[in-house]
Amino acid sequence: MLAASNSSSAFELSQHLPLKPIRGQVSIAPAQNQSRALKTVICGAGYLAPADEQAAHTFGASYNLDSLSSEVEVQDHQRNIDTLIKTDPTLHSLLGEVKASQLDGRAALRCTSPDYLPLVGPLPVFEDFVENYGGLKRDARADIPLSGSYWPGLYVHCGLGSRGFTYAPLGAEILASYICGEAPVLPNDLQKALNPARFIIRDLKRKRI
Ligand SMILES: Cc1cc2nc3c(=O)[nH]c(=O)nc-3n(C[C@H](O)[C@H](O)[C@H](O)COP(=O)(O)OP(=O)(O)OC[C@H]3O[C@@H](n4cnc5c(N)ncnc54)[C@H](O)[C@@H]3O)c2cc1C
């Protein structure tokens, strides 16, 4: 199973997977008397989570396409503060006088795909796809009645982007159904939309390979 986020494409057989890292940072602020009353996550342009056992709120999270650093940056804290105000100024005021330079945080790289959907399914054999579906370069609408060629027993689960909490359980069910040879979890078109081979087909149609 390749479920190593952006490193899922670090292997010879998987280097064709078009993964795209996007930096993100969450900010952590100490709870205040008023903010302790918050019992659920409030989401909008950004989000604010209830205080945890350490009496700290997390809020965020920033998106930054220009940097691959996982260092915590003050300017990203400021973006998170600005986004929280945009979400609801009351939420921001619950946290008292928050200063970007005094916040804690955590930064990491999300793993995304060109269509921002996850990659869930068997790992395609790149060369076989290029050969078997080569007709798509001449006619992108050609009906090629061949089933895909995949590495036996090798599956992919990555590209969950900002939605790991919601995509991961669905992805796990889909993979379990592939591995156990059970009925598909999703209708065919949705399952295809997540198939890791979709980018090879798309690139053939666009004559990129
Ligand atoms: C700042 C930030 C905020 C986020 N906020 C949210 C949120 O509010 N809600 C939400 O749903 N999602 C959020 N996400 C996204 C969520 O974290 C990811 O979608 C999720 O973690 C993806 O899960 P994963 O298992 O695919 O990858 P990861 O959680 O990154 O796990 C990948 C694992 O692979 C391991 N690994 C890497 N390379 C190798 C290798 N070569 N060999 C072996 N192991 C390897 C890593 O050590 C790691 O354990 C956020 C992400 C960031 C960065």
The ligand as a MOL file (V3000), in Angstrom:
LIG
                    3D

  0  0  0     0  0            999 V3000
M  V30 BEGIN CTAB
M  V30 COUNTS 53 58 0 0 0
M  V30 BEGIN ATOM
M  V30 1 C -1.9970 22.5250 8.4510 0
M  V30 2 C -2.9450 21.4560 8.0400 0
M  V30 3 C -4.2440 21.4950 8.5060 0
M  V30 4 C -5.1550 20.4920 8.1690 0
M  V30 5 N -6.4300 20.5680 8.6500 0
M  V30 6 C -7.3020 19.5800 8.3410 0
M  V30 7 C -8.6230 19.5990 8.8420 0
M  V30 8 O -9.0170 20.5010 9.5960 0
M  V30 9 N -9.4670 18.5970 8.4790 0
M  V30 10 C -9.0790 17.5870 7.6580 0
M  V30 11 O -9.8770 16.7040 7.3570 0
M  V30 12 N -7.8220 17.5420 7.1610 0
M  V30 13 C -6.9310 18.5190 7.4780 0
M  V30 14 N -5.6560 18.4830 6.9700 0
M  V30 15 C -5.3290 17.4470 6.0140 0
M  V30 16 C -5.0180 16.1210 6.6840 0
M  V30 17 O -3.9980 16.3090 7.6360 0
M  V30 18 C -4.5640 15.1760 5.5810 0
M  V30 19 O -5.5480 15.0860 4.5680 0
M  V30 20 C -4.3210 13.7800 6.1390 0
M  V30 21 O -3.3710 13.8090 7.1640 0
M  V30 22 C -3.8450 12.8770 5.0230 0
M  V30 23 O -3.6510 11.6010 5.5780 0
M  V30 24 P -2.5910 10.6170 4.9440 0
M  V30 25 O -2.6210 9.4030 5.7840 0
M  V30 26 O -2.8480 10.5060 3.4730 0
M  V30 27 O -1.1850 11.3770 5.0710 0
M  V30 28 P -0.3530 11.7220 6.3750 0
M  V30 29 O -1.2460 11.9570 7.5380 0
M  V30 30 O 0.5940 12.8110 5.9780 0
M  V30 31 O 0.4410 10.3700 6.6530 0
M  V30 32 C 1.4490 9.9410 5.7680 0
M  V30 33 C 2.3610 9.0100 6.5570 0
M  V30 34 O 3.3170 8.4510 5.6610 0
M  V30 35 C 4.5610 8.4280 6.3080 0
M  V30 36 N 5.6040 8.4240 5.2540 0
M  V30 37 C 5.9920 9.4390 4.4680 0
M  V30 38 N 6.9610 9.0260 3.6180 0
M  V30 39 C 7.1710 7.7200 3.8780 0
M  V30 40 C 8.0210 6.7230 3.3190 0
M  V30 41 N 8.8630 7.0150 2.3070 0
M  V30 42 N 7.9910 5.4870 3.8280 0
M  V30 43 C 7.1310 5.1880 4.8360 0
M  V30 44 N 6.2930 6.0820 5.4040 0
M  V30 45 C 6.3000 7.3290 4.9180 0
M  V30 46 C 4.5720 9.6900 7.1570 0
M  V30 47 O 5.5080 9.5860 8.1990 0
M  V30 48 C 3.1450 9.6950 7.6700 0
M  V30 49 O 3.0160 8.9340 8.8430 0
M  V30 50 C -4.7370 19.4580 7.3090 0
M  V30 51 C -3.4130 19.4160 6.8280 0
M  V30 52 C -2.5140 20.4150 7.1970 0
M  V30 53 C -1.1120 20.3490 6.6750 0
M  V30 END ATOM
M  V30 BEGIN BOND
M  V30 1 1 1 2
M  V30 2 1 2 3
M  V30 3 2 2 52
M  V30 4 2 3 4
M  V30 5 1 4 5
M  V30 6 1 4 50
M  V30 7 2 5 6
M  V30 8 1 6 7
M  V30 9 1 6 13
M  V30 10 2 7 8
M  V30 11 1 7 9
M  V30 12 1 9 10
M  V30 13 2 10 11
M  V30 14 1 10 12
M  V30 15 2 12 13
M  V30 16 1 13 14
M  V30 17 1 14 15
M  V30 18 1 14 50
M  V30 19 1 15 16
M  V30 20 1 16 17
M  V30 21 1 16 18
M  V30 22 1 18 19
M  V30 23 1 18 20
M  V30 24 1 20 21
M  V30 25 1 20 22
M  V30 26 1 22 23
M  V30 27 1 23 24
M  V30 28 2 24 25
M  V30 29 1 24 26
M  V30 30 1 24 27
M  V30 31 1 27 28
M  V30 32 2 28 29
M  V30 33 1 28 30
M  V30 34 1 28 31
M  V30 35 1 31 32
M  V30 36 1 32 33
M  V30 37 1 33 34
M  V30 38 1 33 48
M  V30 39 1 34 35
M  V30 40 1 35 36
M  V30 41 1 35 46
M  V30 42 1 36 37
M  V30 43 1 36 45
M  V30 44 2 37 38
M  V30 45 1 38 39
M  V30 46 1 39 40
M  V30 47 2 39 45
M  V30 48 1 40 41
M  V30 49 2 40 42
M  V30 50 1 42 43
M  V30 51 2 43 44
M  V30 52 1 44 45
M  V30 53 1 46 47
M  V30 54 1 46 48
M  V30 55 1 48 49
M  V30 56 2 50 51
M  V30 57 1 51 52
M  V30 58 1 52 53
M  V30 END BOND
M  V30 END CTAB
M  END
